[in-house]
Amino acid sequence: MEFTAEQIAACLQGEVEGNPAATVQTFAKIEEGTEGAISFLANPQYEHYIYDTKSSVVLVNRDFRPERPVAATLVRVDNAYEAIARLLTLYEQSVQKRRGIHPLACIAPTATIGEDCYVGPFAYVGEHASIGAGTQIYAHVVVEERVRVGERCILYPNVSVYHDCVVGNDVILHSGCVIGADGFGFAPSADGYEKIPQIGIVTIEDRVEIGANSCVDRSTMGSTYIRCGVKLDNLVQVAHNCDVGSHTVMSAQVGVAGSTKIGQWCMFGGQVGIAGHAVIGDCVKSGAQAGIAGSLRKGHVTVQGSPAIEARNFARSSVVYKKLPEMYAEFNRMKEEIEQLKQKLEHPQV
């Protein structure tokens, strides 16, 4: 589809600076712009690209003041990053979604499939499972017995949802995602480790997105919870009996050990590790590779390092850490000098 700068500005409550009839048919990064593309500039570090970009239209913040002429038509908006996100969402919604059940899909007789659903080839929907209206289930997805999947969900190829788990509305599960595998529960015995049956489930609430090859384990009893609006990146592990609060986000390779309770609106950088049975308050932010060894109940704190400490203390500690070799050498020199002084005091020269 083709849109003019004027139409885009009207949609975003923006202002056109340049040719209002400039047309676009696609999106492009500002440094890779081509004629007929729309780009955006939100980060000042990328400003130099706007002067040479070939994109026909660029979204900018209202307070942007170019240092030299810009060939592209500008659309000034309150927040360029949010504006491009809105346009991308509208574009995605305009793409025709798949519908119908592929003849190679396997659907149990007792399963319920809602209206306008898609079930791809070699997908399996088990006994007494239910799939909400408008949900798309791609090839090789496995939805086991008694699973409930809500409306308008997308389960990409090779997703597995184990028996009895619950998936809310508007949930996106990316390829290879596993929901409801057994929690890591074993009891030491004289013969090794005795498996503890994991008889609980996983409950995923509305508007959750979980990245490729991520795992959310079923609880020993009760449910593991992924609350409304949570976003998990690729290769994230959430262990049994965890409760991840609403709108919390986790970057790639975060690992959350069992029975941990995480508050709302938390942010965890890549490879953060959280110990089991910890309680994390609301609005906790953690830098990449932090090791959170215990509870942060009060919340509203930023931590970094392993073991994780308050970010400002970590920054100051890092400065000292870099100087440790020199400090150690100086310490040894001072130690030698002290020994020499002691020798002189104990054996004064006559």
C-alpha positions as CSV (number, residue, x, y, z in Angstrom):
1,M,0.0,0.0,0.0
2,E,1.1,3.6,-0.7
3,F,0.6,6.6,1.7
4,T,1.5,10.2,1.4
5,A,3.4,12.3,4.0
6,E,0.2,14.2,4.5
7,Q,-1.8,11.1,5.3
8,I,0.9,9.8,7.7
9,A,1.0,13.2,9.5
10,A,-2.8,13.1,9.9
11,C,-2.6,9.6,11.4
12,L,0.1,10.6,13.8
13,Q,-1.2,14.1,14.6
14,G,2.1,15.4,13.1
15,E,3.2,18.3,10.9
16,V,4.7,18.0,7.4
17,E,7.8,19.9,6.6
18,G,8.6,19.5,2.9
19,N,6.5,17.8,0.2
20,P,3.1,16.7,1.6
21,A,2.6,14.6,-1.5
22,A,5.7,12.5,-1.0
23,T,4.7,8.8,-1.1
24,V,6.1,5.8,0.7
25,Q,5.4,2.1,0.3
26,T,7.9,0.5,2.8
27,F,10.0,1.1,5.9
28,A,13.8,1.4,6.2
29,K,16.4,2.3,8.7
30,I,17.6,5.8,8.2
31,E,21.1,4.7,7.2
32,E,19.7,2.3,4.6
33,G,16.9,4.5,3.2
34,T,15.7,4.2,-0.4
35,E,13.2,6.2,-2.4
36,G,9.7,5.3,-1.4
37,A,10.7,4.4,2.2
38,I,9.8,6.0,5.5
39,S,12.4,6.2,8.3
40,F,12.7,7.8,11.7
41,L,15.2,9.7,13.8
42,A,14.9,9.4,17.5
43,N,18.5,9.1,18.7
44,P,20.7,12.2,18.2
45,Q,23.7,9.8,17.6
46,Y,22.1,9.0,14.2
47,E,21.4,12.6,13.2
48,H,24.3,12.6,10.6
49,Y,22.4,10.0,8.5
50,I,19.4,12.3,7.9
51,Y,21.4,14.6,5.7
52,D,22.2,11.9,3.2
53,T,19.4,9.4,3.6
54,K,17.5,8.4,0.4
55,S,14.3,7.8,2.3
56,S,11.4,9.9,1.0
57,V,9.9,10.6,4.5
58,V,11.5,10.8,7.9
59,L,9.7,11.0,11.2
60,V,11.5,13.3,13.7
61,N,10.7,14.8,17.1
62,R,9.0,18.2,17.0
63,D,12.1,19.9,18.6
64,F,14.5,18.6,16.0
65,R,16.5,21.4,14.4
66,P,18.7,20.3,11.4
67,E,22.1,21.7,11.1
68,R,21.9,21.8,7.3
69,P,19.3,21.2,4.6
70,V,17.5,17.8,4.5
71,A,16.3,16.4,1.2
72,A,13.7,14.1,2.7
73,T,10.2,15.3,3.7
74,L,10.0,15.5,7.5
75,V,7.0,14.7,9.6
76,R,7.3,16.2,13.0
77,V,5.7,14.3,15.9
78,D,5.8,14.2,19.7
79,N,7.8,11.1,19.8
80,A,9.4,9.6,16.7
81,Y,10.1,6.2,18.2
82,E,6.5,5.7,19.4
83,A,5.2,7.0,16.1
84,I,7.2,4.5,14.0
85,A,6.0,1.8,16.3
86,R,2.4,2.8,15.7
87,L,2.9,2.7,12.0
88,L,4.6,-0.7,12.1
89,T,1.7,-2.0,14.1
90,L,-0.8,-0.6,11.6
91,Y,1.2,-2.2,8.8
92,E,1.3,-5.6,10.5
93,Q,-2.5,-5.4,11.1
94,S,-3.1,-4.7,7.5
95,V,-1.4,-7.9,6.3
96,Q,-3.9,-10.6,5.6
97,K,-3.7,-13.3,8.2
98,R,-3.9,-17.0,7.5
99,R,-7.1,-18.9,8.0
100,G,-8.3,-22.4,7.9
101,I,-7.1,-25.8,8.9
102,H,-4.4,-27.5,6.8
103,P,-5.3,-31.0,5.8
104,L,-2.1,-32.3,7.3
105,A,-2.9,-30.9,10.7
106,C,-3.9,-33.3,13.5
107,I,-6.7,-32.1,15.6
108,A,-8.3,-34.4,18.3
109,P,-12.1,-34.9,18.0
110,T,-12.7,-33.3,21.4
111,A,-10.6,-30.2,20.7
112,T,-12.4,-26.9,20.1
113,I,-11.1,-24.5,17.4
114,G,-12.6,-21.0,17.3
115,E,-13.6,-18.9,14.3
116,D,-11.0,-17.5,11.9
117,C,-8.2,-19.7,13.2
118,Y,-5.3,-21.1,11.3
119,V,-3.8,-24.5,12.0
120,G,-0.8,-25.3,9.9
121,P,0.6,-28.5,8.5
122,F,1.8,-31.2,11.0
123,A,0.5,-29.1,14.0
124,Y,-1.2,-31.1,16.7
125,V,-4.0,-30.1,19.0
126,G,-4.8,-32.6,21.7
127,E,-7.9,-33.9,23.4
128,H,-10.1,-31.4,25.1
129,A,-7.8,-28.5,24.1
130,S,-9.4,-25.2,23.1
131,I,-8.1,-22.6,20.7
132,G,-9.6,-19.1,20.8
133,A,-11.0,-17.2,17.8
134,G,-8.4,-15.6,15.4
135,T,-5.5,-17.6,16.8
136,Q,-2.8,-18.8,14.4
137,I,-1.0,-22.0,15.0
138,Y,1.9,-22.6,12.6
139,A,3.5,-25.8,11.4
140,H,4.8,-28.4,13.8
141,V,3.2,-26.7,16.9
142,V,2.2,-29.1,19.6
143,V,-0.7,-28.1,21.9
144,E,-1.3,-31.0,24.3
145,E,-4.3,-32.2,26.1
146,R,-6.6,-29.8,27.9
147,V,-4.5,-26.7,27.0
148,R,-6.5,-23.5,26.7
149,V,-5.2,-20.9,24.2
150,G,-7.0,-17.6,24.1
151,E,-8.0,-15.3,21.2
152,R,-5.7,-13.7,18.6
153,C,-2.6,-15.6,19.7
154,I,0.3,-16.5,17.4
155,L,2.2,-19.8,18.0
156,Y,5.1,-19.9,15.6
157,P,6.6,-23.1,14.2
158,N,7.8,-25.8,16.7
159,V,6.2,-24.2,19.8
160,S,5.3,-26.8,22.4
161,V,2.6,-26.2,25.0
162,Y,2.4,-29.0,27.5
163,H,-0.8,-30.5,28.9
164,D,-3.2,-28.4,31.0
165,C,-1.4,-25.1,30.6
166,V,-3.3,-21.8,30.0
167,V,-2.4,-19.2,27.5
168,G,-4.3,-15.8,27.5
169,N,-5.4,-13.5,24.7
170,D,-3.0,-11.7,22.3
171,V,0.0,-13.9,23.3
172,I,2.9,-14.4,20.9
173,L,5.1,-17.5,21.3
174,H,8.1,-17.6,19.0
175,S,9.6,-20.7,17.4
176,G,11.0,-23.3,19.7
177,C,9.3,-21.9,22.8
178,V,8.4,-24.5,25.4
179,I,5.6,-23.8,27.8
180,G,5.1,-26.3,30.7
181,A,8.1,-28.6,30.6
182,D,8.8,-30.2,34.0
183,G,10.5,-28.0,36.6
184,F,13.9,-29.0,37.7
185,G,12.9,-30.9,40.8
186,F,15.0,-33.8,42.2
187,A,15.4,-35.2,45.7
188,P,18.9,-36.7,46.6
189,S,18.8,-40.3,47.6
190,A,21.2,-43.2,48.2
191,D,20.9,-44.2,44.6
192,G,21.2,-40.8,43.0
193,Y,18.4,-38.3,42.5
194,E,14.7,-39.1,42.8
195,K,12.5,-37.2,40.4
196,I,9.8,-35.0,42.1
197,P,6.6,-35.1,39.9
198,Q,5.7,-31.7,38.6
199,I,1.9,-31.8,38.7
200,G,1.2,-28.0,38.3
201,I,0.8,-25.9,35.2
202,V,1.9,-22.7,33.6
203,T,-0.5,-19.7,33.3
204,I,0.4,-17.0,30.7
205,E,-1.8,-14.0,30.9
206,D,-2.8,-11.5,28.2
207,R,-0.5,-9.6,25.8
208,V,2.6,-11.7,26.7
209,E,5.4,-12.2,24.1
210,I,8.0,-15.0,24.6
211,G,11.0,-15.3,22.4
212,A,12.5,-18.2,20.4
213,N,13.8,-21.2,22.4
214,S,12.7,-19.8,25.7
215,C,11.3,-22.1,28.4
216,V,8.7,-21.5,31.2
217,D,8.6,-24.6,33.5
218,R,5.4,-25.9,35.0
219,S,5.1,-25.7,38.8
220,T,5.5,-28.6,41.2
221,M,2.0,-27.7,42.5
222,G,-0.2,-24.8,41.6
223,S,1.0,-22.7,38.7
224,T,4.0,-20.8,37.3
225,Y,2.7,-17.3,36.3
226,I,3.7,-15.0,33.5
227,R,1.6,-12.0,34.1
228,C,-0.1,-9.5,31.8
229,G,2.2,-7.7,29.3
230,V,5.4,-9.5,30.1
231,K,8.0,-9.6,27.3
232,L,10.7,-12.3,27.4
233,D,13.5,-12.3,24.8
234,N,15.1,-15.4,23.2
235,L,16.7,-18.1,25.3
236,V,15.2,-17.0,28.6
237,Q,14.6,-19.6,31.3
238,V,11.8,-19.2,33.9
239,A,11.9,-22.1,36.4
240,H,9.0,-23.8,38.3
241,N,6.7,-21.9,40.7
242,C,8.0,-18.5,39.6
243,D,5.7,-15.5,39.4
244,V,6.8,-12.8,36.9
245,G,4.9,-9.5,37.5
246,S,3.1,-7.6,34.8
247,H,5.0,-5.6,32.2
248,T,8.4,-7.0,33.3
249,V,10.9,-7.5,30.4
250,M,13.9,-9.8,30.2
251,S,16.7,-9.8,27.6
252,A,18.3,-12.8,26.1
253,Q,19.7,-15.6,28.4
254,V,18.2,-14.4,31.6
255,G,17.7,-17.3,34.0
256,V,15.3,-17.2,36.9
257,A,15.6,-20.0,39.5
258,G,12.6,-21.7,41.1
259,S,9.9,-20.1,43.3
260,T,11.1,-16.5,42.6
261,K,8.6,-13.7,42.8
262,I,9.2,-10.8,40.5
263,G,7.3,-7.5,40.7
264,Q,5.8,-5.3,38.0
265,W,7.7,-3.2,35.4
266,C,11.1,-4.8,36.1
267,M,13.8,-4.8,33.5
268,F,16.6,-7.4,33.3
269,G,19.6,-7.1,30.9
270,G,21.1,-10.0,29.1
271,Q,22.4,-13.0,31.1
272,V,21.1,-11.8,34.4
273,G,20.8,-14.7,36.9
274,I,18.3,-14.6,39.8
275,A,18.6,-17.0,42.7
276,G,15.7,-19.2,43.8
277,H,13.1,-18.2,46.3
278,A,14.0,-14.5,45.9
279,V,11.4,-11.7,46.1
280,I,12.1,-8.9,43.7
281,G,10.0,-5.7,44.2
282,D,8.4,-3.5,41.5
283,C,10.5,-1.4,39.1
284,V,13.8,-3.2,39.7
285,K,16.4,-2.7,36.9
286,S,19.4,-4.9,36.5
287,G,22.4,-4.5,34.2
288,A,23.6,-7.3,32.0
289,Q,25.2,-10.3,33.6
290,A,24.2,-9.3,37.1
291,G,23.9,-12.0,39.7
292,I,21.0,-11.4,42.0
293,A,21.7,-13.7,44.9
294,G,18.9,-12.6,47.2
295,S,15.7,-10.6,47.6
296,L,15.3,-6.9,46.6
297,R,11.9,-6.5,48.3
298,K,11.6,-2.7,48.3
299,G,12.1,-2.4,44.5
300,H,12.7,0.8,42.6
301,V,16.4,0.2,42.5
302,T,19.0,-0.4,39.7
303,V,21.6,-3.0,40.4
304,Q,24.7,-4.4,38.6
305,G,27.5,-6.8,39.1
306,S,27.8,-10.3,40.7
307,P,26.8,-10.4,43.4
308,A,24.5,-7.5,42.4
309,I,24.9,-4.2,44.2
310,E,23.4,-0.8,43.7
311,A,24.5,0.5,40.3
312,R,26.3,3.6,41.6
313,N,28.3,1.6,44.0
314,F,29.2,-0.9,41.2
315,A,30.4,2.0,39.1
316,R,32.7,3.3,41.8
317,S,33.9,-0.2,42.6
318,S,34.7,-0.8,39.0
319,V,37.0,2.2,39.0
320,V,38.9,0.8,42.0
321,Y,38.9,-2.7,40.4
322,K,40.7,-1.4,37.3
323,K,43.5,0.0,39.5
324,L,44.0,-3.1,41.7
325,P,47.2,-4.3,40.0
326,E,48.9,-0.9,40.6
327,M,47.4,-0.8,44.1
328,Y,48.7,-4.3,44.9
329,A,52.2,-3.3,43.6
330,E,52.1,-0.2,45.8
331,F,51.0,-2.2,48.8
332,N,53.9,-4.6,48.4
333,R,56.4,-1.6,48.1
334,M,54.9,-0.1,51.3
335,K,55.1,-3.5,53.0
336,E,58.8,-3.8,52.2
337,E,59.4,-0.2,53.4
338,I,57.6,-1.0,56.7
339,E,59.7,-4.1,57.2
340,Q,62.9,-2.1,56.6
341,L,61.8,0.5,59.2
342,K,61.0,-2.2,61.7
343,Q,64.4,-3.7,61.2
344,K,66.0,-0.3,61.8
345,L,64.0,0.3,64.9
346,E,64.8,-3.2,66.3
347,H,68.5,-3.0,65.4
348,P,69.5,0.6,65.6
349,Q,73.0,1.4,64.3
350,V,75.5,2.3,67.0
